Amino acid sequence: MLRASALGLALPFAGPALRTAQAAEQSVQVDIVSGIKDLIAKASSAELLATRAFELKGADLPWTDLGLDAARGQQVTFLLGGRMWLSREHDLWFGPGLVFHARSRGLQPMYNPMLDTGTMPVSHDGPIEVARSAAEWTSEDGVLGTPEDSYKKADVEITGVALLWRGDAAVGIKSLLAHGDVGGLLKSELARLERRAKLPAGWSNLLGFGGGQEVFNQAADGEIVCDTTGHVSIIERPLPVPLTSRPRLAWRWKIDQLPSVVAEDQAATHDYLSIGVKFEDGQDLTYIWSEHLPEGKVFRCPLPAWTAIETHMIVRSGKAGLGTWQAHERDIAADYAAHIGGPAKAISKIWLLAVAPFQRRHGACRYADITVTTSDNAVHRV
């Protein structure tokens, strides 16, 4: 995703039509820092080792040391508020959990909760650092890819509290909840911890996007369930297959709710559910069901930072068939040659994408029987 300066939101579509497309919602501002401090004073929890309040502003460069040292294996809970504005005029923004990142001792892995609460297992002894990024990292080490001058122009106001626990975070949160809550954040985080959600086996989060287990999970029958409201998740699974083997991607999906009520080919309304293929040259091609764009339409991603690398194809259009299982198959090599035409000799990964931060609506679907079959009839089950 992008920062406001990169989005180019001065679009003819932006304005009343965009506001109609956006989900109706209540904006509740909660003073997280004061609320948590008051609650901690009441609880006097033996489970809480230390706490730090923090702010992330647009002019702040990553990373910020919280002055909070932790040991490997400990858990730190983050409670977040605020927004990263793309356009205040058009009420376009990302929630804090989407852009918030944390790490320990300046080392990978980075932690991104996606939700506005999250608990990070500490991977290294040392200081806890926090930062914000809208897919602006160039590596898992948290190296900033955006020019610093541009990065500092972002309209960002994120406040948060970090809670370092003596033992299990869920036990600590319960010790505070016994004395109250702050905007429902503690209750939400306890519920998240108790869900123990996991990504489908073999899948991982794309760099810069965490919390995919809150969107994608695997049902008992093997189907991959996708459910999102206002968030972004892209998960991937390695599958190196040469294009000369004429790979064909087949899948079934049952889309119960599309996250966009307007055409998805504009930056301000680019919300969609998709399955995609990443190629060895860094390009990717994703297949979308759209209610409004015609079947067969192919377009480059309208988000400027992705335009050079991502192509979208509409493989089904309209409302007919929503809520029922539909089967699709695509000749990957033919689609790549026709619509990308780069130097790639192979595919590298399969992607599942759930993008819904712009209109902030609900999207839900299920995937089954994802396979890549080559010309020698070898079947790779994903």
HELIX and SHEET records of a PDB file:
HELIX    1   1 ALA A    4  LEU A    7  1                                   4    
HELIX    2   2 PRO A   16  ALA A   21  1                                   6    
HELIX    3   3 ILE A   32  ALA A   43  1                                  12    
HELIX    4   4 PRO A   96  VAL A   99  1                                   4    
HELIX    5   5 GLU A  148  TYR A  151  1                                   4    
HELIX    6   6 ALA A  169  LEU A  177  1                                   9    
HELIX    7   7 LEU A  185  ARG A  195  1                                  11    
HELIX    8   8 GLY A  212  GLU A  214  5                                   3    
HELIX    9   9 LEU A  243  SER A  245  5                                   3    
HELIX   10  10 ALA A  267  THR A  269  5                                   3    
HELIX   11  11 PRO A  304  THR A  307  1                                   4    
HELIX   12  12 ILE A  332  HIS A  339  1                                   8    
SHEET    1   A 4 LEU A  48  LYS A  57  0                                        
SHEET    2   A 4 ASP A 155  TRP A 165 -1                                        
SHEET    3   A 4 GLN A  75  SER A  87 -1                                        
SHEET    4   A 4 LEU A  92  PHE A  94 -1                                        
SHEET    1   B 4 LEU A  48  LYS A  57  0                                        
SHEET    2   B 4 ASP A 155  TRP A 165 -1                                        
SHEET    3   B 4 GLN A  75  SER A  87 -1                                        
SHEET    4   B 4 THR A 117  PRO A 121 -1                                        
SHEET    1   C 4 THR A  64  ALA A  70  0                                        
SHEET    2   C 4 GLY A 126  ARG A 132 -1                                        
SHEET    3   C 4 PHE A 100  SER A 104 -1                                        
SHEET    4   C 4 LEU A 107  TYR A 111 -1                                        
SHEET    1   D 7 SER A 204  ASN A 205  0                                        
SHEET    2   D 7 VAL A 232  PRO A 242 -1                                        
SHEET    3   D 7 ALA A 346  VAL A 355 -1                                        
SHEET    4   D 7 TYR A 272  PHE A 279 -1                                        
SHEET    5   D 7 ASP A 284  SER A 290 -1                                        
SHEET    6   D 7 GLU A 310  SER A 317  1                                        
SHEET    7   D 7 VAL A 298  ARG A 300 -1                                        
SHEET    1   E 5 PHE A 216  GLN A 218  0                                        
SHEET    2   E 5 ILE A 224  THR A 229 -1                                        
SHEET    3   E 5 HIS A 362  THR A 373 -1                                        
SHEET    4   E 5 ARG A 248  GLN A 257 -1                                        
SHEET    5   E 5 TRP A 325  ASP A 331 -1                                        
SHEET    1   F 4 PHE A 216  GLN A 218  0                                        
SHEET    2   F 4 ILE A 224  THR A 229 -1                                        
SHEET    3   F 4 HIS A 362  THR A 373 -1                                        
SHEET    4   F 4 VAL A 379  ARG A 381 -1                                        
END                                                                             
